[in-house]
Amino acid sequence: MTEQCAHILAALKKRPGGYVSGTELASVAGVSRSAIWKQINKLREAGYGIEASTRLGYRLSSRVDRLLSDDFDGLGTECVGSRIVCYEKIDSTNNEAKRLAAQGAEDGCVVIAERQTGGRGRLGRTWFSPLGGLWLSLILRPEIAPGDAPKVVMLAACSVQAALRALGFEATIKWPNDLLLSGKKVSGILTEMAGQPELVDHIVLGIGINANIPLEAFSEELDATATSLLAEAGKEVDRVVLARRLLVELDARYRRLKRGDFAEILAEWRSACSTLGCEIELSTPTGIVRGRAVDVDELGSLILENAEGIRGTFSSGDVTVIKGEVR
Ligand code: BT5
């Protein structure tokens, strides 16, 4: 244990049941306030249960906050969560899900990790995945054509939105795969597919939710664009409640997709999407286009209307809102 960790631990132990502010911990450990969170995480990695509050600071807790497969007993789902594998640390839950899928893992199998050392976003981007977040991947084996795979991203976004709503957060969807709170990204989705041209073998659906991550943990770059449930609520959320609810919501929508019943999910997606109606700039692999986001089709493609009233359909890209309310 580092000397700073030892000082922090001693300060926390001196106040059983009570919070010690970040400023106070920074002064006893002789580090900056933003460095405290890193030391706190080292203590968590060493097995100490530590709760965080944005207003009050940190306190020792008897419960070690770690998700285990037992936490999902009696989930009541039909498919999602058919098997749940939990890791303390992994490169990426999507990578592990792919490995398990290659070994024949069943439809609905879930991989969860406390932290990822190689968390990934789209196009090989890095996904910041420290302790405190909810990082999980599902192996899905729907009998659909590869062209229908974007529907899985849509059902996932709606499921995350519904799970967050159950915990009191009103998130909106930013096309194609982000969830926003107060206009900042709280969750991202990454799907990866394997199969033949006519039929999907499996889809790995990766979902990341910034649950109990304090703002000071984000790099300067992410600070401007990312948020967490802890930052929004000022106190930690129960990740077991969040994860269970998410799997239940995913199960309900996945069953609908398998029945070929997508209309309700599409309607839900449209009403939760904050991109629609906005004047946007879309950065696509072939260049930048500008226009008003007027709709999304059955396959999740965005329909843009330019100043001349001409419409174009885009299946991927990154949106920057130019005019419109970012909810
Ligand atoms: C995504 O990509 O948003 C997909 C993120 C999927 C993460 C999950 S976690 C479980 C599973 N295992 C994985 O390895 N991945 C999945 P994209 O739209 O390309 O956004 C990536 C961008 O978001 C980065 O370039 C950063 O700018 C930003 N970013 C990185 N980490 C973030 C975080 N924790 N919160 C908010 N924004 C983040």
Residues whose N, C-alpha, C, O or C-beta is under 5 A from the ligand:
A	BS01	BT5	S92 T93 N94 G118 G119 R120 G121 R122 R125 T126 W127 F128 W135 L136 N177 K185 G188 I189 L190 G206 I207 G208 N210 A226
